[in-house]
Amino acid sequence: ESSKVTECMSDSASQRIQLVQGPPGTGKTATLVRGLSVLGCAGVRVLATAPTNVAVCELASRYLQVLDTQQQFAQVLGGCSSGAGSAEAAAVPPSADCQVSSLSTGDVLLVGNDERLDLSPSLLRVYLPARINRLLALMGPEGLAGTVTNVRRLLSAQAVNLWQRQQ
């Protein structure tokens, strides 16, 4: 597992496709989660795919568990944490230069057919159509143009209030 993650991080591996394959139960998902965590800490963008919807959902679920655990440790410790000491974060290697607080579910995007994906509430956080629906609900019926107009009005009103207090 560690050698595959190290190989993915090497300079010669950049911009290459890496394949992780093997029979069931050999640690492919754990290897990928660890690799995604290391690459995420390094600021590398990754596209992870799998031959089945079940495999994609499992990979996304496990990676989200690691991110959630890292965020919990970061909150408890008040900053950087490698997640060491947690069973869920055992796949994440300690790294002094990894600011886990900079990694979040916002860095993960799940795309696919919702009829074929087994979308748990956790996966809905990163599922593209669900994100779009949440954004549309936040913008209201006027859409983006209305939201921009409302923000402009709010800022203008605040500027006027500030100017009036200074007079």
GROMACS elastic network, one bead per residue, 0.5 to 0.9 nm:
[ bonds ]
;  ai    aj funct       b0    kb
    1     4     6  0.53788   500
    1     5     6  0.64520   500
    1     6     6  0.87513   500
    1    27     6  0.74659   500
    1    28     6  0.80498   500
    1    30     6  0.79948   500
    1    31     6  0.53096   500
    1    32     6  0.87284   500
    1    34     6  0.85073   500
    1    35     6  0.89971   500
    2     5     6  0.51365   500
    2     6     6  0.60891   500
    2     7     6  0.85254   500
    2    31     6  0.75671   500
    2    34     6  0.85133   500
    2    35     6  0.86807   500
    3     6     6  0.50131   500
    3     7     6  0.60487   500
    3     8     6  0.86386   500
    4     7     6  0.50073   500
    4     8     6  0.62733   500
    4     9     6  0.87465   500
    4    18     6  0.89536   500
    4    20     6  0.81739   500
    4    31     6  0.75153   500
    4    35     6  0.81095   500
    5     8     6  0.51320   500
    5     9     6  0.63841   500
    5    10     6  0.89104   500
    5    31     6  0.69947   500
    5    32     6  0.78951   500
    5    34     6  0.71598   500
    5    35     6  0.50713   500
    5    36     6  0.87486   500
    5    38     6  0.79141   500
    5    39     6  0.88800   500
    6     9     6  0.51082   500
    6    10     6  0.63614   500
    6    35     6  0.82707   500
    7    10     6  0.53324   500
    7    11     6  0.87533   500
    7    12     6  0.84995   500
    7    13     6  0.67603   500
    7    18     6  0.89072   500
    8    11     6  0.83432   500
    8    12     6  0.85929   500
    8    13     6  0.55863   500
    8    14     6  0.74777   500
    8    16     6  0.86536   500
    8    18     6  0.69279   500
    8    35     6  0.74133   500
    8    39     6  0.83999   500
    9    12     6  0.84120   500
    9    13     6  0.66153   500
    9    14     6  0.74361   500
    9    35     6  0.82243   500
    9    38     6  0.80802   500
    9    39     6  0.70548   500
    9    42     6  0.89493   500
   10    13     6  0.53184   500
   10    14     6  0.70069   500
   11    14     6  0.55319   500
   12    15     6  0.84138   500
   12    16     6  0.82139   500
   13    16     6  0.54027   500
   13    17     6  0.79181   500
   13    18     6  0.79744   500
   14    17     6  0.84570   500
   20    28     6  0.63685   500
   20    29     6  0.88434   500
   20    31     6  0.81826   500
   20    32     6  0.77425   500
   21    28     6  0.66638   500
   22    25     6  0.84217   500
   22    26     6  0.65456   500
   22    27     6  0.84627   500
   22    28     6  0.70186   500
   23    26     6  0.61706   500
   23    28     6  0.86487   500
   24    27     6  0.79461   500
   24    28     6  0.81563   500
   25    28     6  0.76043   500
   25    29     6  0.89692   500
   26    29     6  0.85805   500
   26    30     6  0.89342   500
   27    30     6  0.51448   500
   27    31     6  0.60125   500
   27    32     6  0.85794   500
   28    31     6  0.51008   500
   28    32     6  0.61991   500
   28    33     6  0.86480   500
   29    32     6  0.50360   500
   29    33     6  0.60731   500
   29    34     6  0.85139   500
   29    55     6  0.83714   500
   29    58     6  0.78105   500
   29    59     6  0.60204   500
   29    62     6  0.80698   500
   30    33     6  0.51189   500
   30    34     6  0.61249   500
   30    35     6  0.84881   500
   30    59     6  0.84073   500
   30    62     6  0.81770   500
   30    91     6  0.65486   500
   31    34     6  0.51969   500
   31    35     6  0.60729   500
   31    36     6  0.85523   500
   31    91     6  0.77627   500
   32    36     6  0.59551   500
   32    37     6  0.84339   500
   32    48     6  0.85001   500
   32    59     6  0.75966   500
   32    63     6  0.86691   500
   33    36     6  0.50628   500
   33    37     6  0.61002   500
   33    38     6  0.86369   500
   33    59     6  0.69355   500
   33    60     6  0.85287   500
   33    62     6  0.68799   500
   33    63     6  0.54555   500
   33    66     6  0.80136   500
   33    91     6  0.69597   500
   33    92     6  0.80003   500
   34    37     6  0.50764   500
   34    38     6  0.62178   500
   34    39     6  0.85410   500
   34    63     6  0.83687   500
   34    90     6  0.88222   500
   34    91     6  0.51139   500
   34    92     6  0.54204   500
   34    93     6  0.75254   500
   35    38     6  0.51645   500
   35    39     6  0.59792   500
   35    40     6  0.82770   500
   35    91     6  0.88593   500
   35    92     6  0.84565   500
   36    39     6  0.51127   500
   36    40     6  0.57719   500
   36    41     6  0.84680   500
   36    44     6  0.88562   500
   36    46     6  0.73973   500
   36    48     6  0.86328   500
   36    63     6  0.76467   500
   37    40     6  0.50384   500
   37    41     6  0.61987   500
   37    42     6  0.86503   500
   37    63     6  0.77197   500
   37    66     6  0.80239   500
   37    67     6  0.81665   500
   37    91     6  0.83581   500
   37    92     6  0.63104   500
   37    93     6  0.84019   500
   37   103     6  0.89286   500
   38    41     6  0.51868   500
   38    42     6  0.63673   500
   38    43     6  0.88142   500
   38    44     6  0.88014   500
   38    92     6  0.72551   500
   38    93     6  0.74994   500
   38    95     6  0.86550   500
   38    98     6  0.84160   500
   39    43     6  0.62675   500
   39    44     6  0.51741   500
   39    45     6  0.74556   500
   39    46     6  0.76990   500
   40    44     6  0.56134   500
   40    45     6  0.70856   500
   40    46     6  0.81299   500
   40    98     6  0.88423   500
   40   100     6  0.89175   500
   40   103     6  0.70330   500
   40   107     6  0.86207   500
   41    44     6  0.76187   500
   41    95     6  0.85896   500
   41    97     6  0.80542   500
   41    98     6  0.51212   500
   41    99     6  0.68295   500
   41   100     6  0.68939   500
   41   102     6  0.81562   500
   41   103     6  0.72882   500
   42    97     6  0.86999   500
   42    98     6  0.72673   500
   48    56     6  0.81104   500
   48    59     6  0.86287   500
   49    52     6  0.86978   500
   49    55     6  0.85281   500
   49    56     6  0.64258   500
   50    53     6  0.73106   500
   50    54     6  0.86086   500
   50    55     6  0.58805   500
   50    56     6  0.54893   500
   50    59     6  0.86940   500
   51    54     6  0.87182   500
   51    55     6  0.71066   500
   51    56     6  0.78513   500
   52    55     6  0.52811   500
   52    56     6  0.64418   500
   52    57     6  0.87592   500
   53    56     6  0.50940   500
   53    57     6  0.61300   500
   53    58     6  0.85199   500
   53   112     6  0.81985   500
   53   113     6  0.88981   500
   53   116     6  0.68421   500
   53   117     6  0.56603   500
   53   118     6  0.77918   500
   54    57     6  0.52026   500
   54    58     6  0.60910   500
   54    59     6  0.86218   500
   54   116     6  0.89089   500
   54   117     6  0.70853   500
   54   118     6  0.72505   500
   55    58     6  0.50620   500
   55    59     6  0.61232   500
   55    60     6  0.85543   500
   56    59     6  0.52169   500
   56    60     6  0.61411   500
   56    61     6  0.84917   500
   56   110     6  0.85988   500
   56   117     6  0.85533   500
   57    60     6  0.51187   500
   57    61     6  0.59177   500
   57    62     6  0.85276   500
   57   110     6  0.85028   500
   57   117     6  0.70549   500
   57   118     6  0.69446   500
   57   119     6  0.75415   500
   57   120     6  0.88857   500
   57   123     6  0.75365   500
   58    61     6  0.50770   500
   58    62     6  0.61140   500
   58    63     6  0.84937   500
   59    62     6  0.53216   500
   59    63     6  0.61072   500
   59    64     6  0.85446   500
   60    63     6  0.51607   500
   60    64     6  0.60618   500
   60    65     6  0.86011   500
   60   108     6  0.82163   500
   60   109     6  0.88657   500
   60   110     6  0.75802   500
   60   123     6  0.72001   500
   60   126     6  0.88031   500
   61    64     6  0.51612   500
   61    65     6  0.62543   500
   61    66     6  0.88323   500
   61   120     6  0.86315   500
   61   122     6  0.71268   500
   61   123     6  0.64936   500
   62    65     6  0.50104   500
   62    66     6  0.64204   500
   62    67     6  0.87615   500
   62    88     6  0.86120   500
   63    66     6  0.51395   500
   63    67     6  0.62856   500
   63    68     6  0.86281   500
   63   108     6  0.89710   500
   64    68     6  0.60075   500
   64    69     6  0.84591   500
   64   104     6  0.85309   500
   64   105     6  0.68189   500
   64   108     6  0.82548   500
   64   122     6  0.77255   500
   64   123     6  0.81411   500
   65    68     6  0.51089   500
   65    69     6  0.60939   500
   65    70     6  0.85436   500
   65    88     6  0.68879   500
   65    89     6  0.80623   500
   65   122     6  0.89046   500
   66    69     6  0.50827   500
   66    70     6  0.60793   500
   66    71     6  0.85577   500
   66    83     6  0.82234   500
   66    88     6  0.61404   500
   66    89     6  0.53979   500
   66    90     6  0.86394   500
   66    91     6  0.79310   500
   66    92     6  0.75860   500
   67    70     6  0.50587   500
   67    71     6  0.61198   500
   67    72     6  0.86128   500
   67    89     6  0.84352   500
   67   100     6  0.79833   500
   67   103     6  0.70344   500
   67   104     6  0.63262   500
   67   105     6  0.71188   500
   68    71     6  0.50931   500
   68    72     6  0.62130   500
   68    73     6  0.87118   500
   68   104     6  0.78574   500
   68   105     6  0.81554   500
   69    72     6  0.50695   500
   69    73     6  0.62671   500
   69    74     6  0.85656   500
   69    83     6  0.67062   500
   69    86     6  0.79178   500
   69    88     6  0.68427   500
   69    89     6  0.64154   500
   70    73     6  0.51437   500
   70    74     6  0.60682   500
   70    75     6  0.86227   500
   70    80     6  0.88258   500
   70    81     6  0.66521   500
   70    82     6  0.66810   500
   70    83     6  0.51148   500
   70    84     6  0.88942   500
   70    89     6  0.71503   500
   70    92     6  0.89558   500
   70   100     6  0.62004   500
   70   101     6  0.76217   500
   70   103     6  0.86048   500
   71    75     6  0.61669   500
   71    76     6  0.86225   500
   71    81     6  0.82972   500
   71    83     6  0.84973   500
   71   100     6  0.67790   500
   71   101     6  0.60910   500
   71   103     6  0.81147   500
   71   104     6  0.77080   500
   72    75     6  0.51672   500
   72    76     6  0.62088   500
   72    77     6  0.85363   500
   72    83     6  0.85835   500
   73    76     6  0.50644   500
   73    77     6  0.58822   500
   73    78     6  0.80130   500
   73    79     6  0.82210   500
   73    80     6  0.81640   500
   73    81     6  0.60480   500
   73    82     6  0.79894   500
   73    83     6  0.60529   500
   73    84     6  0.88812   500
   74    77     6  0.52096   500
   74    78     6  0.54717   500
   74    80     6  0.55254   500
   74    81     6  0.53262   500
   74    82     6  0.83620   500
   74    83     6  0.80775   500
   74    99     6  0.87589   500
   74   100     6  0.69583   500
   74   101     6  0.62419   500
   75    78     6  0.50073   500
   75    79     6  0.65244   500
   75    80     6  0.87928   500
   75    81     6  0.89922   500
   75   101     6  0.83759   500
   76    79     6  0.80762   500
   77    80     6  0.73674   500
   77    81     6  0.71550   500
   78    81     6  0.85834   500
   79    99     6  0.75517   500
   79   100     6  0.79941   500
   79   101     6  0.67462   500
   80    96     6  0.80373   500
   80    97     6  0.84939   500
   80    98     6  0.70483   500
   80    99     6  0.50440   500
   80   100     6  0.58465   500
   80   101     6  0.65371   500
   81    84     6  0.75739   500
   81    94     6  0.78897   500
   81    95     6  0.81950   500
   81    96     6  0.82008   500
   81    98     6  0.77625   500
   81    99     6  0.70898   500
   81   100     6  0.62444   500
   81   101     6  0.81229   500
   82    85     6  0.89661   500
   82    89     6  0.80793   500
   82    92     6  0.68082   500
   82    93     6  0.67099   500
   82    95     6  0.60354   500
   82    96     6  0.77155   500
   82    98     6  0.72378   500
   82    99     6  0.81797   500
   82   100     6  0.69155   500
   83    86     6  0.62677   500
   83    88     6  0.84469   500
   83    89     6  0.53292   500
   83    90     6  0.74744   500
   83    92     6  0.68349   500
   83    93     6  0.81209   500
   83    94     6  0.72663   500
   83   100     6  0.86320   500
   84    87     6  0.83919   500
   84    89     6  0.63469   500
   84    90     6  0.64390   500
   84    91     6  0.89801   500
   84    92     6  0.73726   500
   84    93     6  0.73995   500
   84    94     6  0.63647   500
   85    88     6  0.88536   500
   85    89     6  0.73863   500
   85    90     6  0.71044   500
   86    89     6  0.51136   500
   86    90     6  0.59885   500
   87    90     6  0.51897   500
   87    91     6  0.83369   500
   88    91     6  0.72958   500
   88    92     6  0.87731   500
   89    92     6  0.53901   500
   89    93     6  0.83841   500
   90    93     6  0.73273   500
   92    95     6  0.87685   500
   94    98     6  0.82540   500
   95    98     6  0.54112   500
   95    99     6  0.86194   500
   96    99     6  0.80551   500
   98   101     6  0.86801   500
   98   102     6  0.85406   500
   99   102     6  0.56633   500
   99   103     6  0.75223   500
  100   103     6  0.52400   500
  100   104     6  0.80799   500
  101   104     6  0.72100   500
  103   106     6  0.78755   500
  103   107     6  0.66196   500
  104   107     6  0.55592   500
  104   108     6  0.74811   500
  105   108     6  0.52203   500
  105   109     6  0.79930   500
  105   125     6  0.73868   500
  105   126     6  0.65579   500
  106   109     6  0.74147   500
  106   125     6  0.86030   500
  106   126     6  0.71785   500
  107   126     6  0.86290   500
  108   126     6  0.60073   500
  108   127     6  0.86868   500
  109   125     6  0.87898   500
  109   126     6  0.50106   500
  109   127     6  0.60210   500
  109   128     6  0.62867   500
  110   123     6  0.76725   500
  110   124     6  0.85321   500
  110   125     6  0.89943   500
  110   126     6  0.55458   500
  110   128     6  0.59494   500
  111   114     6  0.86859   500
  111   126     6  0.85890   500
  111   127     6  0.60652   500
  111   128     6  0.57888   500
  111   129     6  0.80214   500
  112   115     6  0.87614   500
  112   116     6  0.78414   500
  112   117     6  0.69525   500
  112   127     6  0.81025   500
  112   128     6  0.83546   500
  113   116     6  0.54179   500
  113   117     6  0.61034   500
  114   117     6  0.50513   500
  114   118     6  0.74369   500
  114   119     6  0.71463   500
  114   127     6  0.88203   500
  114   129     6  0.87351   500
  115   118     6  0.78587   500
  116   119     6  0.88684   500
  118   123     6  0.85919   500
  119   122     6  0.77181   500
  119   123     6  0.55060   500
  119   124     6  0.61007   500
  119   127     6  0.82371   500
  120   123     6  0.51701   500
  120   124     6  0.62984   500
  121   124     6  0.50635   500
  121   125     6  0.68593   500
  122   125     6  0.56202   500
  122   126     6  0.77376   500
  123   126     6  0.55740   500
  123   127     6  0.61410   500
  124   128     6  0.82270   500
  124   129     6  0.87379   500
  124   130     6  0.61347   500
  124   131     6  0.79087   500
  125   128     6  0.85571   500
  125   130     6  0.72397   500
  125   131     6  0.70492   500
  126   129     6  0.89340   500
  126   130     6  0.75783   500
  126   131     6  0.68545   500
  127   130     6  0.54709   500
  127   131     6  0.62955   500
  127   132     6  0.88572   500
  128   131     6  0.51024   500
  128   132     6  0.62460   500
  128   133     6  0.87176   500
  129   132     6  0.50493   500
  129   133     6  0.62360   500
  129   134     6  0.87093   500
  130   133     6  0.51151   500
  130   134     6  0.62816   500
  130   135     6  0.87205   500
  131   134     6  0.51099   500
  131   135     6  0.62287   500
  131   136     6  0.86193   500
  132   135     6  0.51348   500
  132   136     6  0.61336   500
  132   137     6  0.85958   500
  133   136     6  0.50899   500
  133   137     6  0.61515   500
  133   138     6  0.86552   500
  134   137     6  0.51240   500
  134   138     6  0.62939   500
  134   139     6  0.87764   500
  135   138     6  0.50666   500
  135   139     6  0.62542   500
  135   140     6  0.87883   500
  136   139     6  0.51172   500
  136   140     6  0.63479   500
  136   141     6  0.79915   500
  136   143     6  0.67900   500
  136   144     6  0.83426   500
  137   140     6  0.53694   500
  137   141     6  0.78719   500
  137   143     6  0.88405   500
  138   143     6  0.88158   500
  138   147     6  0.88595   500
  139   142     6  0.69398   500
  139   143     6  0.52558   500
  139   144     6  0.61866   500
  139   145     6  0.89370   500
  139   146     6  0.75239   500
  139   147     6  0.57150   500
  140   143     6  0.58084   500
  140   144     6  0.84292   500
  140   146     6  0.79603   500
  140   147     6  0.76554   500
  141   146     6  0.80398   500
  142   145     6  0.66249   500
  142   147     6  0.69853   500
  143   146     6  0.54515   500
  143   147     6  0.63060   500
  143   148     6  0.88383   500
  144   148     6  0.61494   500
  144   149     6  0.85359   500
  145   148     6  0.52335   500
  145   149     6  0.62044   500
  145   150     6  0.86490   500
  146   149     6  0.50197   500
  146   150     6  0.60895   500
  146   151     6  0.85862   500
  147   150     6  0.50871   500
  147   151     6  0.61605   500
  147   152     6  0.85404   500
  148   151     6  0.51347   500
  148   152     6  0.61133   500
  148   153     6  0.86097   500
  149   152     6  0.50675   500
  149   153     6  0.61899   500
  149   154     6  0.86282   500
  150   153     6  0.50250   500
  150   154     6  0.61192   500
  150   155     6  0.86006   500
  151   154     6  0.50233   500
  151   155     6  0.61311   500
  151   156     6  0.84529   500
  152   155     6  0.51782   500
  152   156     6  0.59863   500
  152   157     6  0.84881   500
  153   156     6  0.50355   500
  153   157     6  0.60039   500
  153   158     6  0.85042   500
  154   157     6  0.51702   500
  154   158     6  0.61981   500
  154   159     6  0.86342   500
  155   158     6  0.50428   500
  155   159     6  0.61174   500
  155   160     6  0.86240   500
  156   159     6  0.50313   500
  156   160     6  0.61999   500
  156   161     6  0.86035   500
  157   160     6  0.50955   500
  157   161     6  0.61530   500
  157   162     6  0.85809   500
  158   161     6  0.50396   500
  158   162     6  0.60989   500
  158   163     6  0.85505   500
  159   162     6  0.50853   500
  159   163     6  0.61116   500
  159   164     6  0.85867   500
  160   163     6  0.50500   500
  160   164     6  0.60877   500
  160   165     6  0.86252   500
  161   164     6  0.51148   500
  161   165     6  0.62425   500
  161   166     6  0.87058   500
  162   165     6  0.51962   500
  162   166     6  0.63464   500
  162   167     6  0.88999   500
  163   166     6  0.51553   500
  163   167     6  0.64648   500
  164   167     6  0.52479   500
